[in-house]
Amino acid sequence: MTPPTVDDPKTLVSTTWLANHLKDADLRIFDASWYMPDSDRDALAEYKAEHIPGARFFDIDDVSDARSELPHTAPPVEKFMSRMRAMGVGDGHQVVVYDGSGLFSAARVWWLFKLMGQHNIAVLDGGLPKWRADRHKTTTTPPTIRDRHMTVKLEPNRVRDVTQVARAAKLEDHSIIDARAPARFKGDVEEPREGLRSGHIPNSKNVFYQDLLNEDGTMKPPTVLRTIFKDAGVDLQKPAITTCGSGVTAAILSLALERIGKTDHALYDGSWSEWGMYADLPIATGAA
């Protein structure tokens, strides 16, 4: 039996917590479902067919930096503020974000809010599948939206660029943690994005994001998470940098680190979509 979630409105909340707060005036809910291009799933269509009452749809690809050649990188502050205002999310709101996989893309939006200095945000543990399994209601009715001002204060310590990651890999003064599947990390298979080399950032460690989750898509307890990181060779005394394929599942690692009380972590936004693209950046293969 999966142990109950320890509710924390700044990291992770259970379906029971959300059901109990569903009618709170200051609550805002996002469906941030996003799927890999080969999944044959349409996140927006699924949202329109069924979502948690009051949920708005958060398009990760839209709320991103359109000037970047990399997928869904963090948007400029002004764009983030504009999109949130249009969705009626602003100062004083408690935000809960979920996705249709259980726990996959929602953590990316959690990290993005933190990057923008917004801390009253939590991921719904187990997402929409757990909400349905617990027999809570869904709807097709879109929410009523009214503009709301949001004050944004960027927290640049929560993100790293390729130069910073390259330096950290060389000096080994950070724990670089890769959320991709072991076969991709080792370089045993081709990358799903065309044109990328296979392998991993030198001196990084592999913690497959799915290993942090229970079978029902909920996150494992903090004591177990800590053991998983340590067993993977992650030095939790060093500041951490999380990475993955395109900055989505890296945020699951970031959320897990936050759950174990580690706050000195940042996300490599370009991730392997950037690192694997440039021939002048070193790569490693095989186990860490």
C-alpha positions in Angstrom: 0.0 0.0 0.0 1.3 3.4 -0.9 1.9 5.6 2.2 -0.2 8.8 2.4 1.3 12.0 1.1 2.6 14.5 3.7 0.9 17.6 2.4 3.0 20.7 1.8 1.4 23.5 -0.2 4.9 24.5 -1.4 5.9 21.1 -2.8 3.3 18.3 -3.0 -0.3 17.8 -1.9 -2.6 14.8 -1.9 -5.9 14.5 -3.8 -7.6 14.6 -0.3 -6.0 17.9 0.4 -7.1 19.4 -3.0 -10.6 18.0 -2.6 -10.9 19.7 0.8 -9.6 23.0 -0.6 -11.3 22.9 -3.9 -13.7 25.7 -3.1 -11.1 28.1 -1.6 -11.4 31.5 -3.1 -7.6 31.9 -3.4 -7.0 28.5 -5.0 -6.0 28.2 -8.7 -5.4 24.9 -10.4 -3.4 24.1 -13.6 -3.6 21.1 -15.8 0.0 21.2 -17.2 -0.2 17.9 -19.1 2.5 17.5 -21.7 3.5 14.4 -23.6 6.4 13.3 -25.7 5.8 13.8 -29.5 5.7 10.0 -30.1 3.1 9.4 -27.4 0.1 10.0 -29.7 -1.7 12.0 -26.9 -3.2 15.5 -27.2 -2.9 17.3 -23.9 -5.3 20.1 -24.8 -7.9 17.8 -26.2 -7.7 15.6 -23.1 -8.1 18.7 -20.9 -11.2 19.8 -22.8 -12.7 16.3 -22.4 -12.0 16.0 -18.7 -10.3 18.1 -16.0 -10.4 18.9 -12.3 -13.1 21.5 -11.6 -11.7 25.0 -11.9 -8.5 23.9 -13.7 -6.9 26.1 -16.3 -4.8 24.6 -19.1 -1.1 25.4 -18.9 0.7 25.0 -22.2 4.3 24.4 -21.4 5.4 25.0 -25.1 3.5 28.3 -25.2 4.7 29.6 -21.9 8.3 29.5 -23.0 11.0 31.5 -24.7 9.9 31.7 -28.3 13.3 33.1 -29.3 15.1 29.9 -28.2 15.8 27.0 -30.6 15.6 24.7 -27.6 12.2 23.2 -26.5 10.1 25.0 -23.9 12.9 26.9 -22.2 11.9 29.3 -19.4 10.1 32.4 -20.8 11.1 36.1 -20.2 9.5 37.5 -17.0 7.2 39.7 -19.0 5.8 36.9 -21.0 5.2 34.7 -17.9 3.4 37.6 -16.1 1.3 38.2 -19.2 0.2 34.6 -19.5 -0.5 34.2 -15.8 -2.6 37.4 -15.8 -4.6 36.1 -18.8 -5.3 32.9 -16.8 -6.3 34.8 -13.7 -3.5 33.7 -11.6 -1.7 36.3 -9.4 -0.5 37.5 -6.0 -2.1 35.8 -3.0 -3.1 32.6 -4.9 -2.3 29.1 -3.9 -1.6 27.2 -7.0 -1.9 23.4 -7.5 -0.6 21.9 -10.7 -1.2 18.4 -12.1 -0.8 16.4 -15.2 -2.5 13.4 -17.0 0.5 11.0 -16.5 0.5 11.0 -12.7 3.7 13.0 -12.1 5.5 14.0 -15.2 5.2 17.5 -16.6 3.5 19.2 -13.6 6.9 19.4 -11.8 8.2 21.6 -14.6 5.5 24.2 -14.0 6.2 24.0 -10.2 9.9 24.7 -10.9 9.0 27.6 -13.3 6.8 29.3 -10.7 9.7 29.0 -8.2 12.1 30.5 -10.8 9.7 33.4 -11.0 9.7 33.9 -7.2 6.2 32.4 -6.7 6.4 29.9 -3.8 2.7 29.1 -3.1 2.6 26.3 -5.6 2.3 22.5 -5.1 2.2 19.5 -7.4 -0.8 17.2 -7.1 0.6 13.9 -6.0 -0.4 11.2 -8.6 -2.1 13.8 -10.8 -5.3 13.2 -12.7 -5.1 9.4 -12.6 -4.9 9.4 -8.8 -7.7 12.0 -8.6 -9.9 9.8 -10.7 -8.9 6.6 -8.8 -9.9 8.3 -5.6 -13.3 9.0 -7.1 -13.2 12.7 -7.1 -15.2 14.6 -9.7 -14.0 15.9 -13.0 -15.7 18.3 -15.4 -15.7 19.6 -19.0 -16.7 23.1 -17.9 -14.0 25.8 -18.4 -13.3 28.0 -15.4 -14.4 31.6 -15.1 -11.3 33.8 -15.5 -10.7 37.3 -14.3 -7.4 39.2 -14.7 -5.1 39.2 -11.7 -1.8 41.0 -11.2 1.2 39.0 -10.4 4.5 40.3 -8.9 7.4 38.4 -10.3 10.9 38.4 -8.8 13.2 36.2 -10.8 15.4 33.8 -8.8 18.3 33.1 -11.1 19.9 30.7 -8.6 17.3 28.2 -9.6 18.5 27.8 -13.2 21.8 27.0 -14.9 23.1 27.6 -18.5 25.4 25.4 -20.5 28.5 27.4 -19.5 27.8 27.0 -15.8 27.1 23.3 -16.2 30.3 22.8 -18.2 32.3 24.5 -15.4 30.5 22.4 -12.7 31.2 19.2 -14.6 34.9 20.1 -14.9 35.4 21.2 -11.3 33.2 18.5 -9.8 31.9 21.1 -7.2 28.3 20.3 -7.9 26.3 17.1 -8.0 24.9 16.9 -11.6 21.9 14.5 -11.6 20.4 13.2 -14.9 16.7 12.1 -14.9 16.8 10.2 -18.1 16.3 6.4 -18.5 19.5 4.4 -17.8 19.9 3.3 -21.4 19.9 6.9 -22.6 22.3 8.0 -19.8 24.8 5.3 -20.7 24.5 6.1 -24.4 23.3 2.6 -25.3 20.4 3.9 -27.4 19.8 6.8 -29.8 18.3 9.9 -28.5 14.6 10.5 -29.4 15.4 14.0 -30.7 17.2 13.8 -34.1 20.7 15.1 -34.3 21.7 14.6 -30.7 24.7 12.6 -29.6 24.2 9.8 -27.1 25.7 9.7 -23.6 25.7 12.0 -20.6 27.5 15.0 -19.0 30.8 13.9 -17.6 30.8 13.4 -13.8 27.0 13.3 -13.7 24.9 10.7 -11.9 21.8 8.9 -13.1 18.6 8.9 -11.1 15.8 7.8 -13.4 12.8 9.9 -12.5 10.5 6.9 -12.6 12.5 5.4 -9.7 11.3 8.2 -7.5 7.6 7.3 -8.1 5.3 4.6 -6.8 3.3 2.5 -9.2 0.3 4.8 -8.9 2.4 7.8 -10.0 2.7 9.3 -6.5 6.1 10.3 -5.2 7.9 8.1 -2.8 8.4 9.2 0.9 11.4 11.5 1.6 13.3 8.9 3.5 13.1 6.6 0.4 14.0 9.5 -1.9 17.1 10.3 0.1 18.2 6.7 -0.1 17.7 6.6 -3.9 19.9 9.6 -4.4 22.6 8.3 -2.1 22.5 4.8 -3.7 23.0 6.5 -7.1 26.2 8.1 -5.9 24.8 11.6 -5.5 26.8 13.7 -3.0 24.0 15.6 -1.2 26.5 17.8 0.5 27.2 19.5 -2.8 24.9 21.9 -4.5 22.9 20.0 -7.1 22.1 20.6 -10.8 19.3 18.6 -12.3 19.1 17.7 -16.0 17.2 15.4 -18.4 16.3 15.5 -22.1 14.6 18.9 -22.3 14.2 20.2 -18.8 10.8 18.5 -18.0 11.7 15.4 -15.9 14.7 17.2 -14.4 12.1 19.1 -12.4 10.9 15.9 -10.9 14.4 15.5 -9.4 14.2 19.1 -8.2 10.9 18.5 -6.5 12.3 15.3 -4.9 15.3 17.2 -3.6 13.0 19.9 -2.2 11.0 17.1 -0.5 14.1 15.8 1.3 14.9 19.3 2.5 17.7 20.1 0.1 17.2 23.7 -1.2 20.5 24.4 -3.0 19.6 22.9 -6.4 19.2 24.4 -9.8 17.8 23.0 -13.1 19.8 23.0 -16.4 17.2 24.4 -18.7 18.9 23.4 -22.0 19.5 19.8 -20.7 20.6 17.2 -23.2 18.7 18.9 -26.0 21.5 21.5 -25.8 24.5 19.6 -24.5 24.0 16.7 -26.9 23.8 19.1 -29.9 27.2 20.7 -29.6 30.2 18.6 -30.7 32.7 20.7 -28.7 31.1 19.7 -25.4 32.5 16.5 -23.8 30.3 13.5 -23.3 30.7 10.3 -21.3 29.2 6.9 -21.9 28.5 3.8 -19.8 27.6 3.8 -16.1 28.6 6.8 -13.9 
